[in-house]
Amino acid sequence: MTNLDLVPDPSTYRPATGTIPLEPGVYKFRDERGRVIYVGKAKSLRQRLNSYFADVSALHPRTRQMVTSAAGVEWTVVRTEVEALQLEYTWIKEFDPRFNVRYRDDKSYPSLAVTLYEEYPRLQVMRGPKRKGVRYFGPYAHAWAIRETLDLLLRVFPARTCSAGVFKRAGQIGRPCLLGYIGKCSAPCVGRVSADEHRQIVEDFCDFMAGKTDVMMKRIERRMTEASGHLEFELAARLRDDLEAMRRAMEKQAVVFGDGTDADVVAFAEDELEAAVQVFHVRGGRVRGQRGWVVDKLDEMTTGDLVEQFVTQVYGDDADDASGIPREVLVPVLPDDAAALTEWLSDRRGTRVQLRVPRRGDKRMLQQTVARNADQALARHKLKRASDLTARSRALGELQESLNLPSAPLRIECFDISHVQGTNVVASMVVFEDGLARKSEYRRFAMRSGTGDTDWIAEAVRRRFARYLDEQVEVGADADSDPAAEASEARPGIDPTTGRPRKFAYPPNLLVVDGGAPQVAAAQAVLDELGIDDVALVGLAKRLEEVWLPGEPYPAILPRASEGLYLLQRVRDEAHRFAVTYHREKRSKAMTTSSLDGIPGLGETRRKTLLTHFGSVKRLRAATVDELVAVPGIGRRTAESIRGALAAAPAAPAVNVTTGEILDGDTPSEEPT
């Protein structure tokens, strides 16, 4: 049944009441030109399709865009949910609808391919869609990983790796390539082995890669023992080296299941609009490959819906190659139609397939690892998204609207504080212009007073804006007295003597402080004190990502998927990184100065040489006089002075160089804030 209309308005093509069947089926939305833009399935077509026309304003943004882009809907009734799955997959593959979730790789993953359809099968790196008659192992994260594995195993399984042209030319001239001469190819091109013998080598290689490693290694060990017993020591030595090569190849593939499980372990990381998917391919108990996707979500999709889409699309492509569908598919949650999916997978594989959620043990631990990879993949995708001009423009527009700003915050400055137990306190100021970091404008401050975060935030803001006001005054004074400055009066941020921008000449449209209401109040008090009323101020609290405005009793909550919140998070995280970097530098310098200052004959150059040679004050403290003398420029008398000074000085507490945490001593530790 079809109902098409040329006007892209859902109410104009809505099917008449009672005409949509109650049975399960598959439906297609078409645009005004008749192109299929979305394919879906439903247990009850009437219930599912009516949800698209009830209240368009309440739909998910992408769903609303889909129904307003469509000009008609049509459906096909089927008998069972399994048939609906099959038909949905067939139509998605045939029409490639632009609004369907499509599991396209976030990169082109290479696989180790064996061209079994050829008379002399070839081992090679292959990308792209799978071909008939080719057996695949992987996918691998990098092509070099495949070549490294091949390089180890070709001495054991000397199969052909050359292209058709090279193979044909070697046969014509009667001379094999270099691999044939060094024993990494059996040289079927010149008749050293027959086609059947070469195919047996390839099949042994496939068995080894498929997980039958114990059988292969025991066979080689037995041959090595026999060769040694017959005094064929050269052959025994070669077989020994073959065993070592096989062991090294196996070490590169982590053993995760001791029972030789064949499974795909799937995990998702998602927000309201996107989802990152990661899958580890485990064959014979070893992780053989890894793949990842980032997909756009349509409608209010649950994790179960994502699992269903993943299974139907990814394993549908493996219909001609049963080895691509494992015995188990481990997922974070089961979809509503798990039974139908299991039956559909089992039909495609030809044997029973389990679709289940791991609850405990090694499989549960591996899925947690896959989930961490998915989290990182989504984070990388969002970071990449930050460079998109459209996304940046949308973020600035959302901030203007959410914070009631008079204009888009084209220049954002953010302050953060870093310290360990109140020592070596520093502040950072980072600058983002048009949504991008402007690192040449970054500034850092060593705190001079104060006893807490609010005091230090106030000091950093005061110093920054006091400099801004001073530079505005300087520009005015120069313009009155210096003709050269009059030419630059239209550009008050430019130093007339150097022609370069002044450090603090430009005020931000939006000032962000890392923290909640207390930090915002402290910064606002400084701005009021200095008479600055044209700079918007907010605070971003880490725990719940709340946006605090001055004088407001409750925070503003931006949507998690908001581009504006995403931009604020990036600005805050960059300020934190910059502050911690300066704090570590200052702390390290303080530790060095306190330990090595005042030693006769030891100037700044020699101090740097010593620290470069030993790597840290701790190693320098443990060095002997002879080890100190071995450093260029350090004589024995100076070495003895250094040794005596370090022995008399108290050791500085050990600090975690990553987090800033004090690792020993009785004083409780604290990370840089």
C-alpha positions, 0 to 999 in steps of 0.5 A: 500500500502506498500513499505519496504526496509532493508536499513534505508535510507529515499531515498531507501523506498520513495514511487514513485511519484504520488502513494500516495493518496490525501485523508485523512488517517493514515500512519505507518513507520516500521523499518527493522524488520517490527515493527511500530515505528511511526503512524500519520494521515493527511488530505492529505496523499500525502502532509504530507508524502512528507514532510518527504522526501523533505530535511532530514537535515532540519527536527526536530532532533527526526523526522530525527531520526525516518525517518532514523530508518525506512525502509518503510512506509504504509498507509490506506485511510479513508473517514473523519477526525473523522475516521482518529482520531479513526484509529490513536488512535487504532494503537497507542494503538495497536503498542505502537510506540516508536516515538509517543508522549505518555502521560505516567504519571510522577507518578502513581496517585491513585484514589478512586475506587468503585467496583460496579461489586461485590455483596458487593461493596468495597471502596479502593485506586486503581492505574493503568489502569481503569477496567470495572465495577469500578467507579473512583473518582480522581485521587488524588495527594497522597494516604493519601488524599484518606484515609483521605477523606474516614476516614471522610465519612465512619461514614456517608456512612459505606461501606465495605473497606476490601479485599476479604480475610478479608471479607470472614474470618469475615463471617466464624467466624461471627465477624466483623472487628474493623471498624464494631464495631466502626460504620465505616462499616455496616458489611455486612460480618456478615449480619447486612445489606443486599446486597441491603441495602449495595449497597444503602449506596455505591450509596449514597456515589457515589452521594456525591462524584459526586457532589450531596452534597446539596441533601445529606446534606439536607436529613441528616438535615431533619432526624436530625430535625425529630429525635430531634422532637421525642426526639431521641437526641442521633440519632440527635447528631450522624446525627449532627456529620455526617453533620460536617464530610461531611462539612470537607470532602467538605472543602478539595475540593476547589470550583472553579465554583459555577454553578456545572461545569464538566470540565477538565482544560488542560495547557501546558509548553513546549520548543523545545524538551519537553512539560509538561502537567497538567490537573485539573479534576473539577466535580460538580464545585470542583477540584476532582483530578490532573494529569501530564505528561512530553512528548517528542515532535516529529517534529515541534509540535504546542500547538494545535498538543499537544492538539490533541494528549492529547485528543485522547490518554487520553480520548480514554482510557475512552471509556468504562467509559463515566464518565471519559469524562467531558462535557467540555474540556478547553484547551489553544488553539484549534487544526486545527481539533477541529470540528472533535475532538469535534465530536469524543469526543461526540460520545464516551461520548454519549452526547455533549462535548465542546472543547473550550478556556476559555476567561474570568472569573473563568475558565480563572483564573483556567487555569492560575493556571493549567499553573503555575503548568505545568511550575513548572512540567517542571522545576522539570523535567529539574532539575531531568534531570540535574542528568543524566550523558548523559545530563551532558556530552552533556552540557559540550560538547556543551559549549566547542563547542559554546565557542571555548574552548580547552577542556570541562569545567570540573570545572566551577566557578561562581560569583554573588553579593548580596546587598540592596542599597549598604549595607552588600555587599557580593559575592558568588563563587560556583563550579560545577565539571563534571556538578554537584555542589561541595558544599565543594568548595563554597566560600563567600566574604564580600566586602571591597570596591567599589561602584557598581557591576563591582567593586565588581565583580572585587574585588571578582575575584581578591581575589579568583585568588590572593589566587590561585597564592599565594598558587602556590608560597607556594607549590613551596617554601615548595617543595624546603625546606621540604622533606615532601612537595616534595612527594606532589609536583605532587599534588600542590593542597594538603596542605602538613601539613594537607593532605587536598586540599587547598581552592583556589588551583584549577583554573577553566576551565570556569569562569562565572560572573552574568551579561553582558558586563561590568561585563565581562570586569571588570573580564577580566581586573583582570585576565589580571592584574594577568597574568592569561591567561588559564581561559575562561571567560563568563557572563550570563545576566539574561534578555535574557539569553545572553552569553557575551564573553570578547571583543565581541560587541555582545553576543553569543546566545545559543539555548533555548533547549541547554543543555549547556545553561541549565547548565550555568543557573543552575550554575548562579542560584546557585550562586545567591542563595548562595549570597542571603543566605549569604547577609541575614545572614550578614544583620540579624547579623548587625541588631542584633549587632547594637540593642543589643551591648553594653548593660551591662550584655548581652553577646553573649549567652544571645543575642542568647537566647533572639533572639531564644525566641522572634524570631526577633528583632522587637518582642524583641523591643515590649516585656515588662520588665516582658516578658524579665524577663521570658527568662531564664538567664535574670534578672530584672535589665538586662531586664530594661537595654535591654528595655531602650537600645531598646527604645532609639535605632532607629528601623531598616527598615522592610525588606522582608526576601524572596526578601530583599526588604525594606518594609517601609521608604522613601528610594526606595527599591531594591532587592538583585542583 
